[in-house]
């Protein structure tokens, strides 16, 4: 029996599982596969590059199932949102910044609005602008999140209590069905899963990065801003990124200001990337990476996560 929640009813999906819109990883093929597996596939559009959208959106839009797109609100423009709305998405997700400038346009199009939050003030803002779904992101998550955030376990129920009837998705450290079951037990209506879906053949990741995720352990991950600075990334300083280990992280840990002022060090990073001494991108990975033991097709993963969640909840009910 499928797990039916306010989220599955709102979005018309079979399972309470959504793909995190990971920039650089969640392209059209991955979003389509998650949607075809019964979850909600969300493309990671980031800043909304028009050429990227033209290339990747059609695969998701043509999957025949509910799908959506996620944007970085600090980086995207309204033009990118308008471009996506032309394809008739089932949802638009906004993360990391004020959703206000985009919310009215999304809602005017009759498209459910998903807003990711990292603290209770952001949750209140999401509700104020009319979010139909709120994602409560804990610091265990891979990739970017709040520098001063909160862990998933205490944060999700706090957001759920605040949101009332508005469905909440839990995010951060969820990599198997037990995590999905835990999210439901915490009062969420589903889970947003990221790192686990990077280890799939449909993800837009380098095979070496996927292999590192399969081999990696949670204790090897670290939340930092060093690699954003070294890469010359424009991410706001309020958001750090959880990654696997990296030579430049070891070299510059706790020296963000010094690195930011050292132009020669940043040039050296680019030179190391160019000659293959360091990977082109950090390996974004959450604390649930221990639970990832191999590559699996994304559609199969959705079904597995849902079945594991049902089993975990049934087992808990028998205890």
C-alpha positions, 0 to 999 in steps of 0.5 A: 500500500502506498504511503498517502500524505498531504504532499502526495495528494497535492502533487499527485505523486504515488510516493512521498519522496521528492528529488532535491533540485541539485545544481549540476546533478539533477537534470532532465533525465534524473528528474524524469526517472524520479517522477516515473518512479512515483516521486516528484522529480525536481530539476536543479536549475540553479541560477536559471541558465536559459540554454541549460533550461532549453536542454534539460527541461523537455525531458522532465516535461515529457515524462508524463508524470508530475515534475518541477524545477528548483531555483536559487533565489539569490541567483535566478531572475524572474525571466528564468522562472517565466521560461520554466512556467511555459512548460507547465511544471507541476511545482516550482521550488525556491531555495536560499534567499527571499522567495517573495520576488518570485512567489506571486508569479508562480502562484498566479500561474496556478503552480504549487510553490515549494520553498526550502527553509533553514530556520524558523524565520525563513519558514515564517517568510515562506508561509507569508508568501503562500508556500504550498509546501515547505522544505525543512533542510537540516545541516546534515544535507549535502551541498549548500545549506545554512552556516548556522543551521539546525539538525534535521531531527529537531528542526523538522517537527518545529517547522511542521508545528509552525506550518500547520496544514501546509505540508512539510518535507524533511531534508538532510541526511535522508538516504534510505527508506528508514529516513523517509519513515523517520521524516513522516514520524517527525510530522513531515509529509515526505522527504526531499532526497539529494545525495542518494540520487547522485549515485544513479546513472541518470545524474549529471555527475562525473563517474568519479564523483559517483564512485566517491559517494559510494565509497564515502562515509559520513564522517568524511563529510564537512560543511565549509565555505573554503571550496566556494572561495577557492572556486570563485563561486558567488554563493552568499557567505551565509551558506556553506556546503557539505562535501567530501574531503578535498586537498584545498579544504585541508590546506585552508580550513578555518582560513576563509578570510585569508584565502579570500584575500589570496588571489594567487591561491585562487589562481593555483586552484584553477591551475590544479583543476585544469591539470586534473590535480583536483576535481573540477567540482567538489563532491557534494555529499550529505551525512547519509552517504554511508547508506549508499552502497552502489549505483541504482536506477533512479526509478527503482530507488524511489520504489525501494525507498517507499517500500523500506519506509512502509516496512520501517513504519510497520515494524515500529507499529508492531513494537 
